[in-house]
């Protein structure tokens, strides 16, 4: 098993509030917790199992705001963990 971290950017751990908004398939506001961030992405916990890879969201957290694409989701028993790629920073 290869456990090498293949991330190309340094990650910074954090614990702050995250707000997501999306219009597709219908307008929705989601709150969650920012787990870590890098120059071009971030990882968060939230309760919205309907988010799917490829979906575009507006985001706002302590470090930045803008538009991001959902890259992956991990459905956990109580929460959803998602990774996001920043498409455009505000």
C-alpha positions in Angstrom: 0.0 0.0 0.0 1.4 3.4 -1.0 0.8 5.9 1.7 2.8 8.7 0.1 1.0 12.1 0.1 0.8 13.1 -3.6 -0.6 16.6 -2.9 1.3 19.3 -4.8 0.4 22.1 -2.5 1.0 22.6 1.2 -2.1 22.2 3.3 -2.9 24.4 6.3 -5.1 22.9 9.1 -7.8 25.1 10.4 -11.2 24.8 12.2 -13.6 27.5 11.0 -17.0 28.1 9.7 -17.7 27.6 6.0 -20.7 28.8 4.0 -21.6 27.3 0.6 -24.3 28.4 -1.7 -25.5 26.8 -4.9 -28.2 27.2 -7.5 -28.2 23.8 -9.2 -30.5 22.0 -9.0 -32.2 24.6 -6.7 -31.0 27.5 -4.6 -29.5 26.2 -1.3 -27.3 27.5 1.5 -25.0 25.0 3.4 -23.0 25.7 6.5 -20.1 23.5 7.5 -16.6 23.4 9.0 -13.4 24.2 7.1 -10.8 21.4 7.9 -7.9 22.6 5.8 -7.0 24.8 2.8 -4.3 25.3 0.3 -3.6 27.9 -2.4 -6.1 26.3 -4.8 -8.5 24.3 -2.7 -10.0 23.3 0.6 -11.6 20.4 2.5 -14.7 20.7 4.6 -17.3 18.8 6.7 -21.0 19.5 6.2 -24.4 17.8 6.2 -25.4 18.0 2.5 -25.1 14.5 0.9 -26.7 15.9 -2.3 -23.5 17.7 -3.3 -21.8 15.9 -6.2 -18.5 15.9 -7.9 -18.3 18.6 -10.6 -20.9 20.8 -9.0 -20.1 24.5 -8.8 -20.6 26.4 -5.5 -20.0 29.8 -4.1 -18.0 29.7 -0.9 -17.0 31.9 2.0 -14.7 31.0 4.9 -12.1 32.8 7.1 -9.3 32.6 4.5 -11.1 33.3 1.2 -14.3 33.5 -0.8 -15.2 32.8 -4.4 -16.3 30.0 -6.6 -15.2 26.4 -6.3 -15.9 23.0 -7.9 -16.7 19.9 -5.8 -13.9 17.4 -6.6 -14.8 14.5 -4.3 -17.1 13.5 -1.4 -16.8 11.0 1.3 -20.2 10.1 2.9 -19.7 9.4 6.6 -22.3 8.2 9.1 -23.2 11.6 10.4 -21.5 14.0 8.0 -20.1 14.5 4.5 -16.5 15.3 3.9 -15.8 17.1 0.6 -12.8 18.4 -1.3 -13.1 21.6 -3.4 -11.0 23.2 -6.1 -11.1 27.0 -6.2 -12.2 28.1 -9.6 -12.2 31.8 -8.9 -11.2 33.7 -5.8 -13.1 36.9 -4.9 
